[in-house]
Amino acid sequence: MQRNSSSASLHISLARRLGAIFYDFLLLATILIFASLFFAIPFNITPEHPLFIIYQGYIYVISFFFYAWSWTRGGQTLGMKTWKFKITRLDGSSMDWLDALIRFVVAIISWLPFGLGYLWSLFDKQKRTWHDIASKTQLTPI
């Protein structure tokens, strides 16, 4: 049976997205705690410390690599595997690192105005978020 990509059943709901985000948050938080052991603790980094801005950049870089590695190598984070969906370009091909960077940056922006970039999926016919649109990617069930 051939699936029609415009079918509503092929779009990932906000609830499934949030479920995957929660799973990924738990894993990423663990990774960031260990990463902090090598940077923040030895240098006693606090928000007032002159290296704090570098530490923040370090955290963003690690977070980016966590997501980008998963997205470009199979199209799934652990949360996406658990919730049974993957990410691809609109043509069905795998994402590259530039796609991942655009998606990552716009996903952060999507959280800033009270999650409006994610809530956008409730009104979009294809259930797309801002970062889906900006990166020209889609989530599809597996």
C-alpha positions as CSV (number, residue, x, y, z in Angstrom):
1,M,0.0,0.0,0.0
2,Q,1.4,3.4,-1.1
3,R,1.3,6.2,1.5
4,N,0.3,9.6,0.4
5,S,2.6,12.2,2.0
6,S,-0.3,14.7,2.4
7,S,-2.3,12.3,4.6
8,A,-2.9,13.6,8.1
9,S,-2.0,10.2,9.6
10,L,1.6,10.8,8.4
11,H,2.1,13.9,10.4
12,I,3.6,13.8,13.9
13,S,1.5,15.4,16.6
14,L,2.8,17.9,19.1
15,A,2.2,15.4,21.9
16,R,4.6,12.9,20.2
17,R,7.1,15.6,19.6
18,L,7.0,16.6,23.2
19,G,7.4,13.0,24.3
20,A,10.5,12.6,22.2
21,I,11.8,16.0,23.5
22,F,11.4,14.8,27.1
23,Y,13.3,11.6,26.4
24,D,16.1,13.5,24.6
25,F,16.2,16.1,27.4
26,L,16.9,13.4,30.0
27,L,19.8,12.0,27.9
28,L,21.2,15.4,26.9
29,A,21.0,16.6,30.6
30,T,23.1,13.6,31.6
31,I,25.7,14.3,28.8
32,L,25.8,18.0,29.8
33,I,26.4,17.1,33.5
34,F,29.4,15.0,32.5
35,A,30.6,17.6,30.1
36,S,30.4,20.2,32.9
37,L,32.7,18.0,35.0
38,F,35.5,18.8,32.6
39,F,34.9,22.5,32.3
40,A,32.7,24.2,34.9
41,I,33.9,22.3,38.0
42,P,37.7,22.5,37.5
43,F,37.5,26.2,36.7
44,N,34.7,26.9,39.3
45,I,32.6,28.6,36.6
46,T,29.6,30.6,37.9
47,P,27.6,33.2,36.0
48,E,29.9,35.9,37.3
49,H,33.1,34.1,36.1
50,P,34.8,35.6,33.1
51,L,34.7,32.2,31.3
52,F,31.0,31.8,31.8
53,I,30.2,32.9,28.2
54,I,32.6,30.4,26.8
55,Y,31.0,27.7,29.0
56,Q,27.6,28.6,27.6
57,G,29.0,28.3,24.1
58,Y,30.5,24.9,25.0
59,I,27.1,23.7,26.2
60,Y,25.4,24.8,23.0
61,V,28.1,23.1,20.9
62,I,27.7,19.9,22.7
63,S,23.9,20.1,22.5
64,F,24.2,20.8,18.7
65,F,26.5,17.8,18.2
66,F,24.1,15.6,20.2
67,Y,21.2,16.4,17.9
68,A,23.1,16.9,14.6
69,W,24.9,13.5,14.9
70,S,21.6,11.7,15.5
71,W,19.8,13.6,12.7
72,T,22.5,13.1,10.1
73,R,23.2,9.5,11.1
74,G,19.9,7.7,10.6
75,G,17.5,10.6,11.2
76,Q,16.6,9.8,14.8
77,T,17.5,10.7,18.4
78,L,16.8,8.2,21.1
79,G,13.5,10.0,21.8
80,M,12.5,9.8,18.2
81,K,13.2,6.0,18.1
82,T,11.1,5.5,21.2
83,W,8.2,7.5,19.8
84,K,8.6,5.9,16.4
85,F,9.4,8.7,14.0
86,K,12.3,10.1,12.1
87,I,13.5,13.3,10.4
88,T,14.3,13.7,6.7
89,R,14.5,16.4,4.2
90,L,11.2,17.1,2.3
91,D,12.4,14.9,-0.6
92,G,13.0,12.0,1.9
93,S,16.8,12.2,1.8
94,S,19.0,12.4,4.9
95,M,19.7,15.7,6.5
96,D,23.2,17.2,6.2
97,W,25.0,19.2,8.9
98,L,23.8,22.5,7.5
99,D,20.2,21.3,7.7
100,A,20.9,20.3,11.3
101,L,22.4,23.6,12.2
102,I,19.4,25.5,10.8
103,R,17.0,23.2,12.5
104,F,18.9,23.4,15.8
105,V,19.1,27.2,15.8
106,V,15.5,27.8,14.8
107,A,14.3,25.1,17.3
108,I,15.9,27.2,20.1
109,I,14.2,30.3,18.7
110,S,10.9,28.3,18.6
111,W,11.0,27.9,22.4
112,L,11.7,31.5,23.2
113,P,8.2,33.2,22.6
114,F,6.5,30.8,25.0
115,G,7.0,27.8,22.7
116,L,5.1,29.5,19.8
117,G,7.3,27.9,17.2
118,Y,6.2,24.5,18.5
119,L,2.5,25.5,19.0
120,W,2.5,26.6,15.4
121,S,2.1,22.8,14.6
122,L,-1.4,22.9,16.1
123,F,-2.5,25.3,13.3
124,D,-0.4,24.1,10.4
125,K,-2.2,21.6,8.2
126,Q,1.0,19.5,7.9
127,K,1.7,19.9,11.7
128,R,5.0,21.6,11.0
129,T,6.9,23.7,13.5
130,W,9.0,26.8,12.7
131,H,12.2,24.6,12.6
132,D,10.6,22.1,10.2
133,I,9.8,24.9,7.8
134,A,13.1,26.8,8.1
135,S,15.2,23.6,7.7
136,K,13.0,22.2,5.0
137,T,12.7,18.9,6.9
138,Q,9.8,16.8,8.1
139,L,9.0,14.2,10.8
140,T,7.5,11.0,9.5
141,P,6.3,7.9,11.3
142,I,8.3,4.7,11.1
